[in-house]
């Protein structure tokens, strides 16, 4: 079953840790996030998911992880 991406959460798990403050304003991934709406992937992969079973990692999250890996050279090897 396809999961849906929750709204952005700047504070993550700790109230004193704010992700927006930790990433520089001119970081390349911020520009990518402004240009690309990753929600398009839901329609592209809809037929690959069943209506039964556990909820998956949301497809945009997987695509963002891959984009981050390729952009930073860390490669996620999914």
N, CA, C and O atoms as a GROMACS GRO file, in nm:
protein
  312
    1UNK      N    1   0.085  -0.115   0.000
    1UNK     CA    2   0.000   0.000   0.000
    1UNK      C    3   0.091   0.124   0.000
    1UNK      O    4   0.185   0.133   0.079
    2UNK      N    5   0.062   0.217  -0.088
    2UNK     CA    6   0.147   0.334  -0.104
    2UNK      C    7   0.127   0.432   0.011
    2UNK      O    8   0.014   0.471   0.043
    3UNK      N    9   0.238   0.471   0.073
    3UNK     CA   10   0.234   0.570   0.179
    3UNK      C   11   0.228   0.711   0.121
    3UNK      O   12   0.264   0.734   0.006
    4UNK      N   13   0.184   0.803   0.202
    4UNK     CA   14   0.179   0.945   0.164
    4UNK      C   15   0.278   1.022   0.248
    4UNK      O   16   0.298   0.991   0.366
    5UNK      N   17   0.340   1.122   0.190
    5UNK     CA   18   0.439   1.201   0.260
    5UNK      C   19   0.370   1.302   0.352
    5UNK      O   20   0.284   1.377   0.307
    6UNK      N   21   0.408   1.303   0.481
    6UNK     CA   22   0.347   1.400   0.572
    6UNK      C   23   0.401   1.540   0.543
    6UNK      O   24   0.500   1.555   0.472
    7UNK      N   25   0.336   1.643   0.597
    7UNK     CA   26   0.386   1.780   0.578
    7UNK      C   27   0.529   1.793   0.633
    7UNK      O   28   0.571   1.716   0.719
    8UNK      N   29   0.602   1.892   0.581
    8UNK     CA   30   0.740   1.912   0.626
    8UNK      C   31   0.743   1.942   0.774
    8UNK      O   32   0.658   2.012   0.828
    9UNK      N   33   0.845   1.888   0.839
    9UNK     CA   34   0.858   1.899   0.983
    9UNK      C   35   0.996   1.958   1.015
    9UNK      O   36   1.094   1.884   1.019
   10UNK      N   37   1.006   2.088   1.037
   10UNK     CA   38   1.137   2.150   1.055
   10UNK      C   39   1.208   2.110   1.183
   10UNK      O   40   1.331   2.116   1.188
   11UNK      N   41   1.136   2.068   1.287
   11UNK     CA   42   1.203   2.041   1.414
   11UNK      C   43   1.242   1.894   1.432
   11UNK      O   44   1.308   1.862   1.530
   12UNK      N   45   1.204   1.807   1.344
   12UNK     CA   46   1.233   1.663   1.354
   12UNK      C   47   1.192   1.610   1.490
   12UNK      O   48   1.080   1.636   1.535
   13UNK      N   49   1.280   1.535   1.558
   13UNK     CA   50   1.244   1.469   1.684
   13UNK      C   51   1.272   1.554   1.807
   13UNK      O   52   1.216   1.530   1.914
   14UNK      N   53   1.357   1.651   1.791
   14UNK     CA   54   1.398   1.733   1.905
   14UNK      C   55   1.350   1.875   1.884
   14UNK      O   56   1.359   1.929   1.774
   15UNK      N   57   1.299   1.935   1.988
   15UNK     CA   58   1.246   2.071   1.974
   15UNK      C   59   1.358   2.173   1.954
   15UNK      O   60   1.333   2.280   1.898
   16UNK      N   61   1.480   2.143   1.998
   16UNK     CA   62   1.591   2.237   1.982
   16UNK      C   63   1.666   2.218   1.851
   16UNK      O   64   1.754   2.298   1.819
   17UNK      N   65   1.634   2.116   1.775
   17UNK     CA   66   1.701   2.090   1.648
   17UNK      C   67   1.607   2.130   1.535
   17UNK      O   68   1.503   2.068   1.516
   18UNK      N   69   1.644   2.232   1.462
   18UNK     CA   70   1.562   2.280   1.352
   18UNK      C   71   1.639   2.257   1.222
   18UNK      O   72   1.743   2.318   1.199
   19UNK      N   73   1.587   2.169   1.137
   19UNK     CA   74   1.655   2.132   1.014
   19UNK      C   75   1.677   2.252   0.922
   19UNK      O   76   1.780   2.261   0.856
   20UNK      N   77   1.582   2.343   0.917
   20UNK     CA   78   1.596   2.461   0.832
   20UNK      C   79   1.713   2.549   0.875
   20UNK      O   80   1.773   2.617   0.792
   21UNK      N   81   1.745   2.548   1.003
   21UNK     CA   82   1.858   2.627   1.052
   21UNK      C   83   1.991   2.557   1.029
   21UNK      O   84   2.096   2.622   1.028
   22UNK      N   85   1.991   2.428   1.010
   22UNK     CA   86   2.114   2.350   0.993
   22UNK      C   87   2.164   2.345   0.849
   22UNK      O   88   2.281   2.319   0.824
   23UNK      N   89   2.075   2.370   0.754
   23UNK     CA   90   2.112   2.364   0.612
   23UNK      C   91   2.120   2.507   0.559
   23UNK      O   92   2.028   2.586   0.576
   24UNK      N   93   2.232   2.538   0.496
   24UNK     CA   94   2.254   2.675   0.450
   24UNK      C   95   2.148   2.717   0.348
   24UNK      O   96   2.099   2.634   0.271
   25UNK      N   97   2.113   2.845   0.347
   25UNK     CA   98   2.009   2.894   0.255
   25UNK      C   99   2.045   2.876   0.107
   25UNK      O  100   1.955   2.867   0.023
   26UNK      N  101   2.173   2.871   0.076
   26UNK     CA  102   2.213   2.858  -0.065
   26UNK      C  103   2.253   2.715  -0.102
   26UNK      O  104   2.318   2.694  -0.204
   27UNK      N  105   2.214   2.617  -0.021
   27UNK     CA  106   2.247   2.477  -0.051
   27UNK      C  107   2.174   2.435  -0.179
   27UNK      O  108   2.058   2.469  -0.197
   28UNK      N  109   2.241   2.360  -0.268
   28UNK     CA  110   2.180   2.319  -0.396
   28UNK      C  111   2.049   2.241  -0.380
   28UNK      O  112   1.961   2.252  -0.465
   29UNK      N  113   2.036   2.164  -0.275
   29UNK     CA  114   1.913   2.086  -0.257
   29UNK      C  115   1.792   2.175  -0.228
   29UNK      O  116   1.679   2.137  -0.258
   30UNK      N  117   1.816   2.292  -0.171
   30UNK     CA  118   1.705   2.386  -0.151
   30UNK      C  119   1.653   2.435  -0.286
   30UNK      O  120   1.532   2.450  -0.306
   31UNK      N  121   1.744   2.461  -0.379
   31UNK     CA  122   1.704   2.505  -0.513
   31UNK      C  123   1.625   2.395  -0.583
   31UNK      O  124   1.524   2.422  -0.648
   32UNK      N  125   1.671   2.272  -0.571
   32UNK     CA  126   1.600   2.159  -0.633
   32UNK      C  127   1.460   2.147  -0.574
   32UNK      O  128   1.364   2.124  -0.647
   33UNK      N  129   1.448   2.162  -0.443
   33UNK     CA  130   1.317   2.152  -0.377
   33UNK      C  131   1.221   2.260  -0.425
   33UNK      O  132   1.100   2.236  -0.432
   34UNK      N  133   1.273   2.378  -0.457
   34UNK     CA  134   1.189   2.487  -0.508
   34UNK      C  135   1.145   2.464  -0.652
   34UNK      O  136   1.038   2.509  -0.692
   35UNK      N  137   1.226   2.394  -0.729
   35UNK     CA  138   1.198   2.375  -0.872
   35UNK      C  139   1.111   2.253  -0.900
   35UNK      O  140   1.023   2.258  -0.985
   36UNK      N  141   1.136   2.144  -0.829
   36UNK     CA  142   1.070   2.017  -0.859
   36UNK      C  143   0.964   1.986  -0.754
   36UNK      O  144   0.990   1.988  -0.634
   37UNK      N  145   0.844   1.956  -0.801
   37UNK     CA  146   0.737   1.907  -0.715
   37UNK      C  147   0.741   1.755  -0.725
   37UNK      O  148   0.693   1.697  -0.822
   38UNK      N  149   0.798   1.690  -0.625
   38UNK     CA  150   0.819   1.546  -0.628
   38UNK      C  151   0.690   1.465  -0.619
   38UNK      O  152   0.694   1.342  -0.632
   39UNK      N  153   0.576   1.529  -0.597
   39UNK     CA  154   0.449   1.456  -0.587
   39UNK      C  155   0.407   1.393  -0.720
   39UNK      O  156   0.316   1.310  -0.721
   40UNK      N  157   0.470   1.432  -0.830
   40UNK     CA  158   0.435   1.371  -0.960
   40UNK      C  159   0.457   1.220  -0.958
   40UNK      O  160   0.394   1.146  -1.034
   41UNK      N  161   0.546   1.174  -0.871
   41UNK     CA  162   0.582   1.032  -0.870
   41UNK      C  163   0.466   0.943  -0.825
   41UNK      O  164   0.461   0.826  -0.861
   42UNK      N  165   0.371   0.998  -0.747
   42UNK     CA  166   0.255   0.919  -0.704
   42UNK      C  167   0.181   0.862  -0.825
   42UNK      O  168   0.149   0.743  -0.827
   43UNK      N  169   0.153   0.944  -0.924
   43UNK     CA  170   0.081   0.897  -1.043
   43UNK      C  171   0.166   0.800  -1.125
   43UNK      O  172   0.112   0.706  -1.185
   44UNK      N  173   0.296   0.821  -1.128
   44UNK     CA  174   0.385   0.736  -1.208
   44UNK      C  175   0.394   0.593  -1.155
   44UNK      O  176   0.408   0.499  -1.233
   45UNK      N  177   0.387   0.576  -1.024
   45UNK     CA  178   0.409   0.443  -0.965
   45UNK      C  179   0.283   0.381  -0.905
   45UNK      O  180   0.289   0.274  -0.845
   46UNK      N  181   0.170   0.446  -0.922
   46UNK     CA  182   0.045   0.399  -0.861
   46UNK      C  183   0.015   0.252  -0.893
   46UNK      O  184  -0.028   0.179  -0.804
   47UNK      N  185   0.037   0.208  -1.014
   47UNK     CA  186   0.005   0.070  -1.054
   47UNK      C  187   0.099  -0.033  -0.992
   47UNK      O  188   0.069  -0.152  -0.996
   48UNK      N  189   0.211   0.010  -0.935
   48UNK     CA  190   0.306  -0.083  -0.875
   48UNK      C  191   0.270  -0.117  -0.730
   48UNK      O  192   0.334  -0.203  -0.670
   49UNK      N  193   0.169  -0.051  -0.675
   49UNK     CA  194   0.131  -0.073  -0.536
   49UNK      C  195  -0.006  -0.139  -0.527
   49UNK      O  196  -0.096  -0.110  -0.606
   50UNK      N  197  -0.019  -0.228  -0.431
   50UNK     CA  198  -0.145  -0.295  -0.405
   50UNK      C  199  -0.221  -0.216  -0.298
   50UNK      O  200  -0.165  -0.127  -0.234
   51UNK      N  201  -0.346  -0.251  -0.278
   51UNK     CA  202  -0.428  -0.183  -0.177
   51UNK      C  203  -0.417  -0.253  -0.042
   51UNK      O  204  -0.466  -0.201   0.058
   52UNK      N  205  -0.354  -0.369  -0.038
   52UNK     CA  206  -0.338  -0.446   0.085
   52UNK      C  207  -0.194  -0.438   0.132
   52UNK      O  208  -0.105  -0.399   0.057
   53UNK      N  209  -0.172  -0.476   0.257
   53UNK     CA  210  -0.036  -0.484   0.309
   53UNK      C  211   0.004  -0.362   0.390
   53UNK      O  212  -0.076  -0.274   0.420
   54UNK      N  213   0.132  -0.362   0.423
   54UNK     CA  214   0.186  -0.251   0.503
   54UNK      C  215   0.201  -0.126   0.418
   54UNK      O  216   0.217  -0.134   0.296
   55UNK      N  217   0.194  -0.013   0.484
   55UNK     CA  218   0.212   0.115   0.415
   55UNK      C  219   0.360   0.131   0.382
   55UNK      O  220   0.446   0.108   0.467
   56UNK      N  221   0.389   0.171   0.260
   56UNK     CA  222   0.527   0.185   0.215
   56UNK      C  223   0.586   0.320   0.254
   56UNK      O  224   0.516   0.409   0.302
   57UNK      N  225   0.716   0.331   0.232
   57UNK     CA  226   0.779   0.462   0.239
   57UNK      C  227   0.720   0.541   0.123
   57UNK      O  228   0.713   0.489   0.012
   58UNK      N  229   0.678   0.665   0.144
   58UNK     CA  230   0.619   0.742   0.035
   58UNK      C  231   0.715   0.755  -0.084
   58UNK      O  232   0.833   0.786  -0.064
   59UNK      N  233   0.667   0.731  -0.205
   59UNK     CA  234   0.753   0.739  -0.323
   59UNK      C  235   0.832   0.870  -0.336
   59UNK      O  236   0.947   0.865  -0.380
   60UNK      N  237   0.776   0.987  -0.302
   60UNK     CA  238   0.857   1.108  -0.311
   60UNK      C  239   0.978   1.105  -0.217
   60UNK      O  240   1.083   1.162  -0.249
   61UNK      N  241   0.964   1.039  -0.102
   61UNK     CA  242   1.076   1.030  -0.009
   61UNK      C  243   1.189   0.948  -0.071
   61UNK      O  244   1.306   0.985  -0.061
   62UNK      N  245   1.154   0.838  -0.135
   62UNK     CA  246   1.255   0.755  -0.201
   62UNK      C  247   1.323   0.833  -0.312
   62UNK      O  248   1.445   0.828  -0.325
   63UNK      N  249   1.246   0.905  -0.391
   63UNK     CA  250   1.302   0.984  -0.500
   63UNK      C  251   1.392   1.096  -0.445
   63UNK      O  252   1.497   1.125  -0.503
   64UNK      N  253   1.352   1.159  -0.336
   64UNK     CA  254   1.435   1.264  -0.274
   64UNK      C  255   1.564   1.205  -0.219
   64UNK      O  256   1.670   1.269  -0.228
   65UNK      N  257   1.559   1.085  -0.162
   65UNK     CA  258   1.680   1.021  -0.111
   65UNK      C  259   1.776   0.992  -0.226
   65UNK      O  260   1.897   1.015  -0.214
   66UNK      N  261   1.724   0.943  -0.336
   66UNK     CA  262   1.808   0.917  -0.454
   66UNK      C  263   1.867   1.046  -0.509
   66UNK      O  264   1.985   1.051  -0.545
   67UNK      N  265   1.786   1.150  -0.514
   67UNK     CA  266   1.833   1.280  -0.563
   67UNK      C  267   1.944   1.333  -0.472
   67UNK      O  268   2.045   1.384  -0.520
   68UNK      N  269   1.924   1.321  -0.342
   68UNK     CA  270   2.026   1.366  -0.246
   68UNK      C  271   2.155   1.288  -0.265
   68UNK      O  272   2.264   1.346  -0.264
   69UNK      N  273   2.145   1.157  -0.281
   69UNK     CA  274   2.263   1.074  -0.300
   69UNK      C  275   2.339   1.109  -0.426
   69UNK      O  276   2.462   1.116  -0.425
   70UNK      N  277   2.266   1.132  -0.534
   70UNK     CA  278   2.332   1.167  -0.660
   70UNK      C  279   2.391   1.307  -0.654
   70UNK      O  280   2.498   1.332  -0.710
   71UNK      N  281   2.323   1.398  -0.588
   71UNK     CA  282   2.369   1.536  -0.580
   71UNK      C  283   2.492   1.549  -0.491
   71UNK      O  284   2.584   1.625  -0.522
   72UNK      N  285   2.494   1.476  -0.381
   72UNK     CA  286   2.605   1.488  -0.286
   72UNK      C  287   2.716   1.385  -0.310
   72UNK      O  288   2.821   1.392  -0.248
   73UNK      N  289   2.691   1.291  -0.401
   73UNK     CA  290   2.792   1.188  -0.430
   73UNK      C  291   2.797   1.077  -0.327
   73UNK      O  292   2.892   1.000  -0.324
   74UNK      N  293   2.695   1.068  -0.243
   74UNK     CA  294   2.696   0.964  -0.139
   74UNK      C  295   2.632   0.835  -0.186
   74UNK      O  296   2.652   0.731  -0.123
   75UNK      N  297   2.555   0.837  -0.293
   75UNK     CA  298   2.493   0.716  -0.349
   75UNK      C  299   2.428   0.627  -0.247
   75UNK      O  300   2.496   0.574  -0.159
   76UNK      N  301   2.298   0.608  -0.255
   76UNK     CA  302   2.225   0.529  -0.156
   76UNK      C  303   2.220   0.381  -0.188
   76UNK      O  304   2.193   0.300  -0.099
   77UNK      N  305   2.246   0.344  -0.310
   77UNK     CA  306   2.247   0.203  -0.351
   77UNK      C  307   2.118   0.131  -0.314
   77UNK      O  308   2.121   0.024  -0.254
   78UNK      N  309   2.006   0.190  -0.352
   78UNK     CA  310   1.876   0.125  -0.322
   78UNK      C  311   1.851   0.017  -0.423
   78UNK      O  312   1.748  -0.050  -0.417
   0.00000   0.00000   0.00000
